[in-house]
Amino acid sequence: MSRVDAEELTEAGRRLNSFAIHLLRAMHRVDAQSGLTPARLSALSVLHFGGPRTLGRLARDEEVTSATMSRLVDALCDLGLAERGPHPDHGGMVVVSATEAGSVVMRAAAQRRIGVIAGALGDLPARERGAVVRATEQLGRLEQRVRDRVAGASSSHASR
């Protein structure tokens, strides 16, 4: 890779990083309309979009302690947005899942986010809008490569 290419990649990485941070900050304001804290909404999102899971797995997915996740799930259950049930294969384990009311909240939250983003895309001039729409087709592959690199870095640190 030439020096110019490395500089271009670094600059693109910087812009994507900044974009991700600013987009997530803007979405926090949109997500607040759900009436849930960011942590509760995030846990509910995992349950709705990812399906039922044990409390331990949900805690790992959200990168919090089991005690923290237990409190979050308690709150979601109290609100009628999640429920605990027996694990189908392990009698002593509990599985947490989104209720229909929780799924309604998540579908509405997702629609608000999508509406804001689609509206902003619609505000762009046609040529820029087309370029962004075409770029979104590639972002999934970029996300997977980022995840692979992060996982690789985590496993190499763990083996030291």
For each residue, the residues with C-beta under 8 A, 3 or more apart:
1: 5 6 9
2: 5 6
3: 6 7
4: 7 8
5: 1 2 8 9
6: 1 2 3 9 10
7: 3 4 10 11
8: 4 5 11 12
9: 1 5 6 12 13
10: 6 7 13 14
11: 7 8 14 15
12: 8 9 15 16
13: 9 10 16 17
14: 10 11 17 18
15: 11 12 18 19
16: 12 13 19 20
17: 13 14 20 21
18: 14 15 21 22
19: 15 16 22 23
20: 16 17 23 24
21: 17 18 24 25
22: 18 19 25 26
23: 19 20 26 27
24: 20 21 27 28
25: 21 22 28 29
26: 22 23 29 30 116
27: 23 24 30 31 113 116
28: 24 25 31 32 38
29: 25 26 32
30: 26 27 33 109 112 113 116
31: 27 28 34 36 38 41 109 112 113
32: 28 29 35
33: 30 109 112
34: 31 41 105 108 109 112
35: 32
36: 31 40 41 44 79 81 105
37: 40 41
38: 28 31 41 42
39: 42 43 62 64 72
40: 36 37 43 44 72 75 76 81
41: 31 34 36 37 38 44 45 109
42: 38 39 45 46 62
43: 39 40 46 47 58 62 69 72 73 76 82
44: 36 40 41 47 48 76 81 82 98 102 105 106
45: 41 42 48 49 106 109
46: 42 43 49 50 53 58 61 62
47: 43 44 50 51 52 53 58 82 96 97 98 102
48: 44 45 98 102 103 106 107
49: 45 46 106
50: 46 47 53 61
51: 47 97
52: 47 85 95 96 97 98
53: 46 47 50 57 58 61 95 96
54: 57 58 87 93 94 95 96
55: 58 59 66 69 70 73 94 96
56: 59 60 66
57: 53 54 60 61
58: 43 46 47 53 54 55 61 62 69 73 96
59: 55 56 62 64 65 66 68 69
60: 56 57 63
61: 46 50 53 57 58
62: 39 42 43 46 58 59 69 72
63: 60
64: 39 59 68 69 72
65: 59 68 69
66: 55 56 59 69 70
67: 70 71
68: 59 64 65 71 72
69: 43 55 58 59 62 64 65 66 72 73
70: 55 66 67 73 74
71: 67 68 74 75
72: 39 40 43 62 64 68 69 75 76
73: 43 55 58 69 70 76 77 82 84 96
74: 70 71 77 78
75: 40 71 72 78 79
76: 40 43 44 72 73 79 81 82 102
77: 73 74 80 81 82 83 84
78: 74 75
79: 36 75 76 82
80: 77 99 101 102
81: 36 40 44 76 77 98 99 101 102 105
82: 43 44 47 73 76 77 79 96 97 98 99 102
83: 77 96 97 99
84: 73 77 94 95 96
85: 52 94 95 96 97
86: 91 93 94 95
87: 54 90 91 92 93 94 95
88: 95
89:
90: 87 93
91: 86 87
92: 87
93: 54 86 87 90
94: 54 55 84 85 86 87
95: 52 53 54 84 85 86 87 88
96: 47 52 53 54 55 58 73 82 83 84 85
97: 47 51 52 82 83 85
98: 44 47 48 52 81 82 102 103 106
99: 80 81 82 83 102 103
100: 103 104
101: 80 81 104 105
102: 44 47 48 76 80 81 82 98 99 105 106
103: 48 98 99 100 106 107
104: 100 101 107 108
105: 34 36 44 81 101 102 108 109
106: 44 45 48 49 98 102 103 109 110
107: 48 103 104 110 111
108: 34 104 105 111 112
109: 30 31 33 34 41 45 105 106 112 113
110: 106 107 113 114
111: 107 108 114 115
112: 30 31 33 34 108 109 115 116
113: 27 30 31 109 110 116 117
114: 110 111 117 118
115: 111 112 118 119
116: 26 27 30 112 113 119 120
117: 113 114 120 121
118: 114 115 121 122
119: 115 116 122 123
120: 116 117 123 124
121: 117 118 124 129 132 133
122: 118 119 129
123: 119 120
124: 120 121 128 129 132
125: 128 129
126: 129 130
127: 130 131
128: 124 125 131 132
129: 121 122 124 125 126 132 133
130: 126 127 133 134
131: 127 128 134 135
132: 121 124 128 129 135 136
133: 121 129 130 136 137
134: 130 131 137 138
135: 131 132 138 139
136: 132 133 139
137: 133 134 140
138: 134 135 141 142
139: 135 136 142 143
140: 137 143 144
141: 138 144 145
142: 138 139 145 146
143: 139 140 146 147
144: 140 141 147 148
145: 141 142 148 149
146: 142 143 149 150
147: 143 144 150 151
148: 144 145 151 152
149: 145 146 152 153
150: 146 147 153 154
151: 147 148 154 155
152: 148 149 155 156
153: 149 150 156 157
154: 150 151 157 158
155: 151 152 158 159
156: 152 153 159 160
157: 153 154 160
158: 154 155
159: 155 156
160: 156 157
